[in-house]
Amino acid sequence: MKRCLELAQKGINHVAPNPMVGSVIVYNNKIIGEGFHQKFGESHAEVNAIKSVKDKSLLSKSTLYVNLEPCAHTGKTPPCCELISSYNIPKVFIGSIDLNSKVDGKGIAHLKQHGTDVKSGILKKESDWLNRRFFTYHQKKRPYVILKWAETKDGFIDKNRKNGEKGVNWISHPNTKIVSHNWRAQEASILVGRKTVEIDNPSLTTREVEGENPVRIVLDPNLSLSNKYHIFNDEAKTLIFNYNKNENQNTNEFIKISKNNPINDILSKLYQFELNSVIIEGGASTIQHFIDESAWDEARVIEGNIKFQEGIISPKLNRKKHSSLELNTDTIKTYYND
């Protein structure tokens, strides 16, 4: 099962909104086949693992391991549980139960009905954690929310802006940008507020790493932003959440949200767009709104090796530090909203 999780991880930048899944086939205590879900819309892990077995006659005497319950419905691919039973694979070990309503035990039921010995919950904690975006999406009907910002050693997220000053006041080490862009490549969408667009003019793409650009989201309640900013170019799709209108303009889509409970409405609409994760990159006020609503799951705080002395105070989590990592001259602190 550990090998299944290693294989599954390889699909992190390519399979959303599907889960990351790896599969291993064992005969006489030796791995004779393995595979993982490589790209959304393509073959699932179990299919690739079975295909990799050279001598198919061994399958009826083998054990299949998979970190997520085999699917039981026809979507972009046929049901994996039917493929497994068609080869009479006698034993299947599963990490997590698939909480998608189209599966949720149906895959296991099919296998048992066809004489397969099934055991689930193998490394369940690790399997659940790997697909936390997928499970949050199906359990809470919203994307997995990651907060991300950089702050100085003295707790500031930005300098005070004077006389309409624009541009990024860099806090983190230049090489840390590669890590940040890799995070973007791992998530379905990325969100910023209006002020961040006006001041920093970000592109919100994965230009520093290999990987698809996330769907870009900007909160512009009164539609005060002009189309001159990078976020409105055609490098990626952009959703503009506002109080006024619904409208499509090429790669830009305007989406009207409620004034009464905008955070929940935003997350609900992202669920409808089948975006199972969102990384929120700023600014301080936007991030704090999500914190105050407890509408977040994970926070990644990059502490740079500089001080501003004064400026805009960083968001306040009121959570104990969960883990930290030293990178370049920076410290990355990760918190979870348990």
KANORKA-V153525 format. One record per helix or strand of 2 or more residues. SS is the DSSP state (hx for helix, st for strand). FROM is the first residue (numbers start at 1). LEN is the number of residues. If there is no record, write none. Layout:
ss-><SS	SS>
from-><FROM	FROM>
len-><LEN	LEN>
//
This chain:
ss-><hx	st	st	hx	hx	st	hx	st	hx	st	hx	hx	st	st	hx	st	hx	st	hx	st	st	st	hx	st	hx	st	st	st	st>
from-><2	22	30	45	56	63	80	91	106	117	124	132	144	156	176	189	194	215	230	238	247	252	262	277	284	298	312	323	330>
len-><8	6	7	8	6	6	7	6	8	3	7	9	8	3	11	5	7	5	3	5	3	5	11	6	9	6	2	5	7>
//
